[in-house]
Amino acid sequence: MDYSIFELLFFLFIYSFLGWCLEVLYMAVRTGRFCNRGVLNLPLSLSYGIAAVLLILIQPTLREHWLFQPVAYMVITSAVAQLASEVSYRLTGKKLWNQDEKSVYAGRVKGFLYMAAAAVCAMLVILLVHPFLYLVVHALPDLLVQIVSIVLLVLVIIDASAVYLASRKKLQSGTVRTLAAGLQVQKKTVGSRLTAHIWNRLKKAYPKLQAGDDGEEENRKNYVFAKGICLDKVFWIFVITAVAGVVIETVFVGVTTGRWMSRASLLYGPFSIVWGAGGALLTILLHKLSNKDDRYIFLGGFFLGGTYEYMCSVISEVFFGTVFWDYSDMPFNIGGRTNLLFCIFWGILALVWVKIIYPKLSALIEKIPPMTGKIVTWICMVLMACDLIISGMALLRYVERKEGIPARNVVEEYVDYQCPDEYVEIIWPNMRMR
């Protein structure tokens, strides 16, 4: 099955809605009342949709690897759930649900059984339900799918922005209770009513939000740049590991093959997106295991790293029609996308990262002056976003030129002039067409 970007968006919203319905049904059976369990105001639970889209993408590539299928399903569902827990915590300052006990790499039998059951349910949905949804979506006019996908995407962005602004309002007020009391005496503006509505809904769905954060005012006075796992910290982890990945790969390939070549992912700068995103992802998902036995961290890195590398290969092939690595000639490989040896490397790397490197690196980042750190971080974020966009456009045009598709507008003409085939092949020498 081939999917366009609009079809994937459409499926993301379908499964997000189905997941939301499942959550509502669960709460209705448990409490006897309707409760919107989504963090958004819209009837969507995006974690379900994101997990479903990832599984949709990799499922066709796993047909001949039946032993790896349940592992991939379990790791992906666990990782997405953990990420959703982290995002909700950063947004509200409270753990809305205890994901630690349900983590596939937490080392608990109960957690393993929970995630195994979730993986089995996800597999049944993808294998038995998705084919029918696929036929229904493909029976719809393409224009309708595109319009609905774009409209829903815009609504989600607006909704997420409203929830984020409400959370900022809550933090400025010190506590959730302070916010509620303040809103009663404020002028009834649209913004205040919206903020009150969002937080009243969230408190009904997640009773843990009722408790106030008494130490927030003191924490703001003693503000430390990038403290804990936050956007600033994750961004710099991404940058540092992206650069380190290029250095490691360049040296490794040069020493083992005698060929010194570019191992960067972007046109400008020594950055490897795979290493950077992998470092950020492993940090978010594994940092809580730093006080646990080494075997749990190793197993987490082993499964998460292997699945992540596999997903990166699938995504680059599906969206760009290119293959950047192929391990078909190595033993115990899975479709040439990953292999046992590299999974072991991921496990060792995770152990070294969580136990040794990350604590020291985190402490070093937090020593940056807050104002300087914020300004430099946002400037670098903008520059990195520009580099990503330009690199993506150059890659797409490279593939289209190889297929004989001429430039269709002034932007594509500029990209063709600025990034000809010779230059692209120097930056990505290992890339080959699908």
N, C-alpha and C positions, 0 to 999 in steps of 0.2 A: 504494500500500500504506500503510495506517495502522497504527501501532504503539502499544501501551500501554507504560508505563514498565517493566512486568514482562517484556514481550516483548523490549524492547531489552536489559534486563539478561540475559535468557536467551540472546539472540544474542551478547552480549558474552562470556559464559562459553563458549559453543560455539566461537566463533572464537578465543578465548584458548587453549582446549584444542587446537584444530586447529593453531594457531601453535606451541604447545609441542611437539606431535607432529612438526611440520616441523623444529623445532630439534633434537629428539632424533634424528630420522632423519639429519639433516645430520652431527651429531657421530658417530653410529654408523658412517656411511660413511667419515668422515674419520679416526676414531681406532680403529674396530673394537670399541668398547665403549659400553655405555649410560651416558648422562650427563644429569642433570636440569639443563638450561640455564636454567630459570626462576629469577628472584631469589626467588620464593616457594617454599615447600615443596610446595604444591599443584601438580598438573600443569597450570599455567596460565601463559601469557605474555600479560599484560594489554595490552601495547602492540599486539598483533595485534587483540585484541578491541576496543580503543578506536578504532583506525583503521577497523575494519570497521563499527562502529556509526556513526561519522561519515560514512562513505561511503554506508551504507544510507540515512541521512537525506537526503543531498543528491542521490543518484542520480536519484530521480524528477523533481527540479527541473531537471536538466540535459539532459533528452531532446532539447530543441530547440536546445541549445547544444553541439553536438558538438565544436566547436573548443576550447571551454573545458574539456571533460571530462578529457582527459589531463593538462592543467595542474593542475586541482583534485586529481586523484588523486595526482599527483606531489608536490604541495606538502603535502597532508595526510599521506601516508605518510612523507615526509621529516621533517615537523615532529614527528609522534608519535615517530618513531625518535630524533630529537634530544632530545626531552623525556625519553624513557626512559633515554637515556644520561646526561642531567643528574641524574635522580633516583637512578640507581644510583651515580653518583659521590658525591652528597651522602650516600648511605646507607652506602657502604663506604669512601669516601675514595680509591678507585682507579677508573681508567677500565677497566671490564670489557671494553669493545670500543671500537675507534677509529671513532667515528661521523663524525669530521670529514672523512675521506676519502670518505664516502658521502653527504655532504650535497648536496642539490640546488642550494643557493645558494653552495657553496664555491668555485665557479669552476674546477673541475677536470673534464676530459673524462671521466676514469674515474668520478668521483663522479656526474656527470650520467648516464652510461650505466647505472650501478648503480641509481640511483633511478628512471630511466625503466623499467628492467626490473621493478623492484618495483611501480611504478604499473601496468604492463601486467598483471602477475600479479594484482594487487588488482582491476583492472577485470574480468578474466576470471572471478574468483571471484564478484564481485558480480553480474555479468550472467548467468553460466551455472550457478553452484552455489547461490547464495542463493535463487533461486526455489524450488528443491526443498526447501531447509531451511525456507523460509517455509511451504510447504504442510505439512511434517511438524510444525512447531511449532503451526500452527493446527489440526492434527488432534488435538492433545493437549487434555485438559480445561484450562480456564482456571485452575481451582484448583490443578492440579498444576504448571502453569507458575509460578504465583505462589509456591507453597510452595518449589519447587526454587530459584527465583531468590533468595528471601529467605534460605534456608539457605546457599546458596553465597556470598551477599553477607556473611553473618555469618562464615562460615569464612574468607573472604578478609581481612576486617578483623582477625580473630584472628591469622591467619597473618602478615599484614603487620606487626601489632603485635609479634609474636614476633621477626621479622627485625629490626625497628627496635630493640627492646630488646637483641638480640644485638649489633647494631652499636654501640649505646651502651656495652655492656660491653667491646667491643673497643677503643673509643676511650679508655675509662677505664684500660685495661691498657697503653696506649701503642702496642703493635704487635700484629699478628695472632699472631706467634710468642710474644710474651710472654703473650698470652691462653691459647694452647694449653699453655704450660708451667705457668701458674698454675692452670689447670683440673685438671692432673694431681695437684696437691698439695692442692687444695681438697676439702672434704667433697663427696661425690657427691650433691649435691642435684638435684632435678628441673630447676631453673633452669640449673645449670651444665651438666648433660648436654644440655639443649635448646640452650644456646648453643654448646657444642662440636659438636653434630650439625649445626646450621645452618652454622657457619663451615667445618667440614670439607667439607660438601657444596658450599658456594660456592667453596672453594679448588680442589676437583676440577673444577668447571665452568669456573672462571675462574682460570687459573694466575697471572695478574697479582696476585692477592691474596696470593700467597706472599711477596712482597717486603714488608718492614716499613716503617713510616712513622717513620723515626728522628727526625724533627723535630717530632713531635706534642707531646711534653712541653714543649719550648721554646715552641711556638706557644700552648699553653694559658697559659703564664706571661705572654706578651705579647698577651693576648686583646684583640681590637678588635671592637666591636659591629658586627654586620652586614657583616663583611668578605667581599668577593667576592660571588658570587651564592648567596644562602642564603634561607631562609624569611623572616627578618626584613627583609632588603633587598627581596625581591620584594613583600612586603606593603606596605612604604612606597612603593615604586614604583607599586604598584596605587593606593594612596590619592592620591598626588600627581597621577598622570596622570588619575585619575577626576575630581578637582576641576578640573584644567586643561582637561579635555575639555568639562566643563559651561561653563566660562568662554568657551572658543573657540567652541563651538556657539552659545551665547547671543548673543555679539557678532556672529558671522557671520550668523546668521539675522536678527537685529535690523537690521543694516546693509543686508543685501541685500533684505529683504522689508518692512522697516518694522514688523515684528511682534516684540515682546519677550515671550517666553514661557519657561516652565520647560523645560529640556532635561535634567533629572535623571532617573536611572533608578530611584532609591529614594524612598520616601515622606519620609524624614528625612535631610536633608543634601544638599549640592550634589555628588552623586557620579554619574558616568556609568559603569555597569558595562562597557559596550562599550569605552570609552576606557581604563578602568583595567585590564581584563583584556588588552586589546590592548597596552598599554604594558608590562605584566609579561611577556606572551608574547614580544613582539619583543625585549625585553631578554634573556630567557633564550636565545632562539634566535640572536640576532644579535651578542651582545656579543663573541664570539670573532673577529668580522670587523673589529674596530676598527682593526687594523693592516694591513688589506688595502685594495686599491684601492677608490675610492668607488663604482665601478659595481657591484661585488658587493653592497655594502650596499644600494644603490638597488634592484637587482633583487630582493634578498631581501625588502625592504619592499614592493615592488610586488606580488609574487606572494603573499607571506604575508598582507599587509594586505588585499588584495582577496579572497582566499579566506576569511580570518577574518571580514570584514564579511558575506560571502555566507552563511557558516555561522551567524552570529548571527541573520540574518534568517530562515533556515530553522528554527532551533531555537525562536525566539520564536513562529513560526507553528505549528509542530508541537505544542509543549507548552502554549502559552497561547492559541492561536487568534487571535493579534493580529499586526498589522503596524505597526511603528513608523516605517518609512521606505519610500519607493517612488520609484525613479529612472526609472520607465518613460518619462517625458517627456524624459530626457536622452539624447544620442547615445551609441552604443556601450555601452549598458547590458546587463546579463546578468540577464534575468528581473526587472528593476527592483530587484534586490537590491544590486548594485554596478555600477560603470561605469568606463570607461577613465580619465576625469579624476580620479576619486577614488583609483584605483590609483596614478596618478602622484603624487597628494598623499601617499599612504602611503609611496611610495618616497622622496620628498623628506623627509618627516617622519622616516623611519627613518635617513636619512643625517645629518640635523641632530641627532637624538637620540643616535645611537651616537658620532658624532665630537665633538659639542660639549656637549650638555646632560648626558647620563648621566655622563660622567667627573667633572664638577664636582659633580653632585648626589650621586653615590656617595661622593665624598670628604667631602661635607658630612654625610651620614647617618652615616658611620663615625666622625665626631667626637663623636657622642652618647655620654655615659658608659654603659658596658656595663650596669650594674644598672638605671639609670633607663630605658635603652632597652628592655631586656627586659620590665620591668614595664608600661611604657606600651604597648608593642607588643601584649602579650597582652590587656590591657584593651581596646584598640581593636579587636583581632580579635574578641573576644566581642561588643562593641557592633555591629560591622559584620555579624557573623553574624545577630544579632537583627534588624537593619534589613533584611537580605536576606530572612529568613524572613517577617517581617511584610509586606514589600512583595510577596513572592510570593503570600502568602495573599490580600492585598487585590486583586491582579490577577486571581487565579483566581475570587474571588467576584464581581468586576466582570463578568467574562465570563459566569459562571453566572447572575447577575441579569439580564443582557441576554437570556439564553436562557430566562428564566422559571423558573429553578430556585430554590426557596426555601431558606433556611437550614435545615440538618438537625441541628444541635447547638448547644450554647451558645457554642462557639468561633466558629462561622460567624455566629451572631447578634451576637457582640461585634464581629467584623470588619465586618459590615454597618453597625453603629451607628457604629463608629469611623471607617470609611472609606467613606462613601456615594459614589454615582456622581459627584456634583458635585465632591467633593474629588479623586477619582481623575482626573477629566477636567482639573482644573487642573494636577495634577502631570504628567500625560502627555497634553497637548493634541493631539498628532499621532497618537495611537494610534487605530486603527480595527479593527473586527472582520474576521476572515477571510471 
